[in-house]
Amino acid sequence: MKKVIAVVLSVCMIISLLSVSAFAKETTWDDVTKNEYPFVFVHGMGGWGAYEDNAPMPYWGGMNFEGLKMSVGDTNIVDVLNSKGVEVYEASVGPFSSAWDRACELYAQLTGTVVDYGEAHSKAHNHDRYGYSYEGKALMGENWDLETPINIMGHSFGGPTVRLFASLMYYGDEAEVAATGENTSPLFTGGHDVIHSVSTFSSPNDGTPIADFLVDLKLIALIAFAGNLLGCLFGDEVMMWHLRFGHFGLTAKENEEKASFNIGNIVNFYNSNDNCGYDMTIDGAKKLNEKIQVVPTAYYYSYTAIATEENIVGMQKLTTPSLFSFSSLVLSAYEGKTIDGVEMTKEWAISDGIVPYASAKCPMKDIDKAKVYSDAIAAGEEIETGRWYMMDPLMDFQHASYMGTVGWPVSVEDFYVNFINTVNSR
């Protein structure tokens, strides 16, 4: 009987491999559907976008990891999609900034305005209200009219960024309206029903213990110190990034060449909790989610990746060694523990190397209403706005796979063509 079962499983696996291979060969960029509404891609922590002139490679499609070896590819997914009639733009928000600050920068880039972080928020976190100007250099070429719907997608920490952005556009923020009245940025007044879809790619929607681990190691203090030191030497543009720390006084502000070294600014940045490190902790994500609501008229899709398997001692390790080998083991070490009131179940140990599967599925606060996309399609259900649809996890994918390293069993073309077509189908 065991031999019969083994033969049957082998045949099924071969058929599955053949079908996947056939799918990969048949799907090309030419199969993508032209979109009615523009797509705006938002990078994760440490990422970069269209405003970075010195980036050595594209964020979307430029990286390729082969085991422990990193090589640089030449596929720019944004350029390819645009050449096929899909209107795609890539934002360049603060690589180490908080979801709030990044959402404000995204708004300014889309509308071609000066970044307004909000009076109430800025006072609470002791930094300048206004940041860099994008006047005359709007992300989409022309200032967004706040009427044309857009699709927004975020990879990694870009997920919480676009979720917050969508929520602010629709609901606004009462504290900001109370603080500035008629002088409130339209981002905080709400009433803008312009988000067609929100998609997250391996995003820490409920945080990740990796962030707690790094915050405990005072990494945020190191980022603030390094940012200020680099700001003194180079201004705001460093290597592939504009660090966008001017409002904290760590890097050069608008029309300044360089910053001044200031221990007080470094300490303030660290203590303010207004940074990506804190927002990705379990507690930080919980507080961030208190501000974020699902937009009832927008479609929500979450894409997840699983790149770990259980080893002989019961811990989760990456199926293919990479830069995330250590972090995957760190996540597994938290299994069974409670962090800030959240129990780290097995789904928190299973990961793409850095973001737990449990966190990437969708925010826990919205899980009761969420559905598995493939189940809904199989049941013939209409995909509805105002609820999360969780895509089947991408097996053997790591956190960087969305940046162009997507390989077996799905190619870059397969993944992005199907993503765009899914969003465009409704």
Buried (B, 14 or more C-beta within 10 A) or exposed (E): EEEEEEEEEEEEEEEEEEEBEEBBEEBEBEBBBEBEBBBBBBBBBBBBBBBBEEBEBBBBBBBBBEEEEEEEBEBBBBBBBBEBEBBBBBBBBBBBBBBBBBBBBBBBBBBBBBBBBBBBBBEBBBBBBBBBBBEEEBBBEEBBEBEEBBBBBBBBBBBBBBBBBBBBBBBBBEBBBEBBEEEBBBBBBBEBBBBBBBBBBBBBBBBBBBBBBBBEEEBBBEBBBBBBBBBBEBBBBBEBBBBBBBBBBBBBBBEEEBBEBBEEBBEBBBEBBBBBBBBBBBBBBBBBBEBBBBBEEBBBBBBBBBBBEEEEEEBBBBBBEBBBBEBBBBBBBBBEEEBEEBEBEBBBBBBBBBBBBBBBBBBBBBBEEBBBBEEBEEEEEEBBBBBBBBBEBBEBBBBBBBBBBBBEBBBBBBBBBBBBBBBBEE
